[in-house]
Amino acid sequence: MSNLIFSTWRGEFIDNRNKSAEELSKSDFKLPENYTADVDSKAFIGWDGVAIFNEDVDAVRLATEYAAQYQVYSEACGRCAPGRWGGRILYDLLDKIARGEGSYQDLDHLKEVSETMMLTSKCEIGKTVPKPILDLIEHYSDQFSKVIDEQVKSNHYDDDIKYIAKVTAPCTDMCPAHVDIPAYIEGVRDMQLADSLVATRETMPLAHTCGRVCPHPCEDACRRTNLDEPISIMELKRLGADYETDHGLDWQHPREIKAPKNDGKKVAVIGAGPAGLTTAYYLALDGIQVDIFEELPVNGGEVAVGVPEYRMPIDKYQKDIDLVLNMPTVNIFNNHRVDAKRLKEIDAEYDATMLGFGARLSKKVRAKNERADINGYWGAIEMLDKVNLWTKYGIGSTASNELKGKTVVCVGGGFTSMDVVRCSIREGAKKVIMLYRRDEKTIIRNTTYEEYHEAVEEGVEFIFHSAVNEIYDEDNQLVKLLVDKFELVPDPNGGRAQLVKIDDGSFEIECDYLIPAVSQAADLQLIPKEWDIKLTSWNTILTNGKDYMTNRDGLFASGDCEYGPMTIVNAVGQAKRAASVISRYIYDGKVSLTDDEIMEDHLVKLKVYDKKEKITGWIPGLPRTVSEKLETDERKDNNKEVNLGFTGEEALAEAQRCMRCYYISMAVL
């Protein structure tokens, strides 16, 4: 941090005041010294300290403005006296001091109230707000003393300075869609499930879906982990959506839908999967006309035709789809394949176009004699299409015609491969094997603990540290595989351990089907070559990862085609941001982010969750609630939903474990 003047962030203490260039200390954290490429930050203040980047910062007003942000929050919350009344007292005292009317007695009172709040507030926002204020009082005491001794306003009390605040939480920060997780858990705890759903849909329209098939990275950043076990965040999300459906409620939108603008502006969306649906939903909330073009006869993209019924019941996903398609300004055109010629027509007709199509080309395992025309070589996407189109829509025929009584080998290690092997079990395969190059720990990290262990329970055999060397066929019929075994050899330099082939460790597997599920690629043939759209090294569409516009004006991309195969929540997070950008772009022709989005990006870099933090003030040892699952024998030969979700009592108990870890951060420009 070349311009860092002072920092107390997360326990580090840096004071570069009155030091030469050679003596300057640097921060270990990615503090937001530059708010944007063109705008510098003067200071940043938050739950874990304060950082000053400009010598001319008014520390007294900075503390006052931070307290003002908390006062607004605490008035709306009002759940505990230390938080609510403490917030008001903090601001009143600081503002009194800042306008030159305070005393040292006020300063002592301020410290006393701060210490009480840190000790007795019910949630983290009340506990943490006083910390950076106390840091400023201690380390910028000269500024506080001046305004008290001379009874003058603080240096920039009346100046027009921009203070930008954002409330976050460790789980919210880690969520790719930045869902307000504490709010929807609070809705469950208060037994206000409609409020819970509204909180989710602020940034995540697919609540039924992501309450079932999300890999829940938020749980890796749950502060409860530092105490005992993380909250069952994903499982609590589905409650609001299921409540809406089960009770026949009207759609619970996060805000009132704006009337159709009818100004001639319209946006095209290519693909009706999670990215496309999310883009359409948030544009439609603003009253903007959206037309979705979908190649398949059904809607929902890969979640509909790729994610099995036992994980994501189509009647539940259909509710998320209907939420979007019932918006007054959304139209959809099915069986509408967009090729390069059609995309050029759309580009000319619409004010902006979002490419939201999936990655539906199965990649090869790179084995000898690997040919797509071998009978028994079946791409994962094609196999799952067959299974799900029949299971969910009655289209085509059952995959048991091919798989019943057969031996199936899948190569992979992610969600798609898990879907392949578990569907194969349900389609009557005699034996199902998954080959994976790495270990059990990695496959759990790639998917979830539950997904892996449920597959094991159902009879899937996992062979780790293995890869297909050669495919053997007789008269073009797959008969067996030559598989190499590997071992992990530690890197002497401390890097990632390397896979090394074990001599004489190879073995053969007789099988009827090989289903590669190592990854998928996006079919980019629909992009006109003359547009010269820039691609990533992974052969996906290149954007800057912040506003999601390509190098062609008005052409945006999100989801699998932008990043490669990704989770639903990642696609939703990208598309939500892109919709926000598009809503401004179609009117002013400029690509811009809101202050909230800019702050969001800074916090992601800074990392809100501190896995080394020691949690105090909470009772440890409260067990994590685990929802009921169908017994193995009840589920492995059918497509009944495996995860039955929480009962009301279980949901309430789990929601009460949440520590409501909200934090306030603020940048000064």
LINKARA-V728284 format. One record per backbone hydrogen bond with DSSP energy under -1.0 kcal/mol. CO is the residue of the C=O (numbers start at 1). NH is the residue of the N-H. Records with the same first field share a line. If there is no record, write none. Layout:
CO->NH / NH
//
This chain:
1->4
5->16
6->52
7->14
8->11
9->12
14->7
16->19
20->23
29->31
31->33
33->41
39->35 / 36
42->53 / 54
43->668
44->51
45->666
46->49
48->10
49->46
50->8
51->44
52->5 / 6
54->57
57->59
58->62
59->63
60->64
61->65
62->66
63->67
64->68
65->69
66->70
67->71
68->72
69->73
70->74
71->75
72->76
73->77
74->78
80->84
81->85 / 86
83->87
84->88
85->89
86->90
87->91
88->92
89->93
90->94
91->95
92->96
93->97
94->98
95->99
96->101
97->100
98->154
103->107
104->108
105->109
106->110
107->111
108->112
109->113
110->114
111->115
112->116
113->117
114->118
115->119
116->120
117->121
123->127
124->128
125->129
128->131
130->134
131->135
132->136
133->137
134->138
135->139
136->140
140->144
141->145
142->146
143->147
144->148
145->149
146->150
154->157
159->161
162->669
164->667
166->665
168->663
169->173
170->174
171->175
175->178
179->181
180->184
181->185
182->186
183->187
184->188
185->189
186->190
187->192
188->191
192->196
193->197
194->198
195->199
196->200
197->201
200->203 / 204
205->207
206->210
209->212 / 213
216->219
217->220
218->221
222->225
223->226
224->227 / 228
231->233
232->236
233->237
238->242
239->243
240->244
241->245
242->246
243->247
244->249
245->248
251->253
266->351
267->291
268->354
269->293
270->356
272->300
273->277
274->278
275->279
276->280
277->281
278->282
279->283
280->284
281->285
283->288
284->287
285->258
287->261
289->267
290->331
291->269
292->333
293->271
294->336
296->335
300->303
301->305
302->306 / 307
308->311 / 312
310->642
313->317
314->318
316->320
317->321
318->322
319->323
320->324
321->325
322->326
324->327
327->330
329->290
331->292
333->294
339->343
340->344
341->345
342->346
343->347
344->348
345->349
346->350
352->268
353->556
354->270
355->558
357->561
361->521
367->370
368->471
371->374
374->377
375->478
376->514
379->383
380->384
381->385
382->386
383->387
384->388
385->389
386->390
387->391
388->392
389->393 / 395
390->394
398->401
399->402 / 403
400->404
403->406
406->430 / 431
407->512 / 513
408->433
409->515
410->435
411->517
414->418
415->419
416->420
417->421
418->422
419->423
420->424
421->425
422->426
423->427
424->429
425->428
428->405
431->408
432->461
433->410
434->463
435->412
436->466
438->465
439->443
440->444
441->445
442->446
443->447
448->452
449->453
450->454
451->455
452->456
453->457
454->458
455->460
456->459
461->434
463->436
465->486
467->484
469->368
470->482
472->479 / 480
474->477
476->375
477->474
479->511
480->472
481->509
482->469 / 470
483->507
484->467
485->502
487->500
489->498
491->494
498->489
500->487
502->505
507->483
509->481
513->409
514->378
515->411
516->380
519->363
521->361
524->527
528->531
529->532
534->542
536->539
540->536
548->557
552->555
554->353
555->550
556->355
559->562 / 563
560->564
561->541
567->571
568->572
569->573
570->574
571->575
572->576
573->577
574->578
575->579
576->580
577->581
578->582
579->583
581->585
582->586
584->587 / 588
585->589
594->598
595->599
596->600
597->601
598->602
599->603
600->604
601->605
602->606
603->607
610->613
628->644
631->634
632->635 / 636
635->638
642->630
647->651
648->652
649->653
650->654
651->655
652->656
654->657
655->658
660->662
663->168
665->166
666->45
667->164
668->42 / 43
//
